[in-house]
Every structure is written in structure tokens, then in C-alpha cells.
Amino acid sequence: MIDVPEVEPKYRLNAALIVSVFISLTGLFAALAAATAGDSASAAAVFPPWWSPARAFEAAGAAGEVTRIGAFSSVLIVHSREPALAERLRKAGALLILDPVQLALCERSIAQGDTHE
């Protein structure tokens, strides 16, 4: 028989923590994939958080009309009547394109004249 060394309890806890974090992240990514915006007229674009709000707003505005700001300044809700909105947002630098209705990311409307600088 093969002798299996005894594992210290602290290593078992670390392994359990790693497995639970992995399972949680897998579930989160599955939920995000299910909520991804298809070729709809509106999308929630998640831009890099290290971008300034003005830069994210400008990039989103190049793809369509920014109608709302999400929970964070890097999340912008964009509307366009032109097809391929998601593709244009990705080319503008969006990391994720999500369905704003399913995720309920809309928090506040954009006031006229608001420049987000």
C-alpha cells in the first residue's frame, strides 16, 4: 500500500476556501453570460474601472447614445437604433456588454448638460 501523509488542518481549510471561491466565481460568470446583451437596442457597457468617467462616457458615446449611468461610473447604459451596438461598444473599449434590464444596473438618468467630468 501507499502511505499517504496526513494533511494539516490549516491546509484543508485553505483548500476548502479555494474550492468555494472557484465555485462562486464560476456561478457569477455563468450568470453574467446569461445576462449578456444580444443584438438589442440597449446595452449596459462595463468599461475599465481605471478609466476616468469622462473617458468611459466618451467611448460609450462613440457607439451610441448614453442614456443612464450604472451603479459605478464605469458602467454606462447605451442606446442605439443602429445594429451591432455590442460590437461597437467592444471596439470602444468595453470589457463586458450586459443586458441592463436583467441586471437592473440603471440607477440614475443623465441630466441635460451633465458632462461627467
C-alpha positions as CSV (number, residue, x, y, z in Angstrom):
1,M,0.0,0.0,0.0
2,I,1.0,3.6,-0.4
3,D,1.4,5.7,2.7
4,V,-0.5,9.0,2.3
5,P,0.9,11.7,4.6
6,E,-1.5,13.3,7.0
7,V,-2.6,16.8,5.9
8,E,-2.6,19.6,8.5
9,P,-6.0,21.1,9.3
10,K,-4.9,24.6,8.1
11,Y,-4.2,23.3,4.6
12,R,-7.6,21.6,4.5
13,L,-9.2,25.0,5.3
14,N,-7.2,26.7,2.6
15,A,-8.2,24.1,0.0
16,A,-11.9,24.4,1.0
17,L,-11.7,28.1,0.7
18,I,-10.1,27.9,-2.8
19,V,-12.7,25.5,-4.0
20,S,-15.6,27.6,-2.6
21,V,-14.2,30.8,-4.2
22,F,-13.8,28.9,-7.5
23,I,-17.4,27.6,-7.4
24,S,-18.7,31.1,-6.6
25,L,-16.8,32.8,-9.4
26,T,-18.0,30.1,-11.8
27,G,-21.6,30.8,-10.8
28,L,-21.0,34.6,-11.2
29,F,-19.5,34.2,-14.7
30,A,-22.4,31.9,-15.7
31,A,-24.9,34.5,-14.5
32,L,-23.1,37.2,-16.4
33,A,-23.0,35.1,-19.6
34,A,-26.8,34.5,-19.3
35,A,-27.3,38.3,-18.9
36,T,-25.2,39.3,-21.8
37,A,-26.9,41.7,-24.2
38,G,-27.5,40.2,-27.6
39,D,-28.2,42.5,-30.6
40,S,-30.6,44.7,-28.7
41,A,-31.1,48.4,-28.9
42,S,-29.8,49.0,-25.4
43,A,-26.8,47.6,-23.5
44,A,-25.0,48.1,-20.2
45,A,-21.4,48.6,-21.1
46,V,-18.8,48.0,-18.4
47,F,-15.6,49.9,-19.1
48,P,-12.3,49.5,-17.3
49,P,-12.6,50.9,-13.8
50,W,-9.2,52.6,-14.1
51,W,-10.6,54.8,-16.9
52,S,-11.9,58.2,-15.9
53,P,-15.7,58.7,-16.0
54,A,-15.2,61.2,-18.9
55,R,-13.2,58.7,-20.9
56,A,-15.8,55.9,-20.4
57,F,-18.6,58.3,-21.3
58,E,-16.8,59.5,-24.5
59,A,-16.1,55.9,-25.5
60,A,-19.7,54.8,-24.9
61,G,-21.0,57.9,-26.7
62,A,-19.0,56.9,-29.8
63,A,-21.0,53.7,-30.0
64,G,-24.5,55.2,-29.2
65,E,-26.5,57.5,-27.0
66,V,-25.6,57.2,-23.3
67,T,-29.0,57.2,-21.5
68,R,-28.1,56.2,-17.9
69,I,-25.2,55.6,-15.6
70,G,-24.9,52.3,-13.8
71,A,-24.1,51.6,-10.2
72,F,-20.5,52.6,-10.9
73,S,-19.2,55.4,-13.2
74,S,-17.6,52.7,-15.4
75,V,-21.0,51.2,-16.2
76,L,-23.0,53.1,-18.8
77,I,-26.3,52.3,-20.4
78,V,-26.2,52.9,-24.1
79,H,-29.0,53.0,-26.7
80,S,-28.7,52.9,-30.4
81,R,-31.1,52.3,-33.3
82,E,-28.2,51.1,-35.5
83,P,-27.4,47.4,-35.5
84,A,-24.3,45.8,-33.8
85,L,-24.3,48.0,-30.7
86,A,-22.4,45.4,-28.7
87,E,-19.7,45.1,-31.3
88,R,-19.2,48.9,-31.4
89,L,-19.0,49.0,-27.6
90,R,-16.4,46.3,-27.5
91,K,-14.4,48.2,-30.1
92,A,-14.7,51.3,-28.0
93,G,-13.1,49.5,-25.0
94,A,-16.0,47.9,-23.1
95,L,-14.9,44.9,-21.1
96,L,-18.4,43.5,-20.7
97,I,-21.7,44.1,-22.5
98,L,-24.7,43.2,-20.4
99,D,-28.5,43.4,-20.6
100,P,-29.4,46.4,-18.4
101,V,-33.0,45.1,-17.8
102,Q,-31.9,41.7,-16.5
103,L,-29.2,43.1,-14.2
104,A,-31.1,46.3,-13.1
105,L,-27.9,48.3,-13.3
106,C,-29.7,51.6,-14.1
107,E,-29.5,53.9,-11.2
108,R,-29.8,57.4,-12.4
109,S,-30.8,59.3,-15.5
110,I,-28.5,61.7,-17.2
111,A,-29.4,65.3,-16.7
112,Q,-29.2,67.5,-19.7
113,G,-25.9,69.3,-19.8
114,D,-24.2,66.8,-17.5
115,T,-20.6,66.2,-18.8
116,H,-19.5,63.6,-16.2
117,E,-16.1,65.1,-15.7
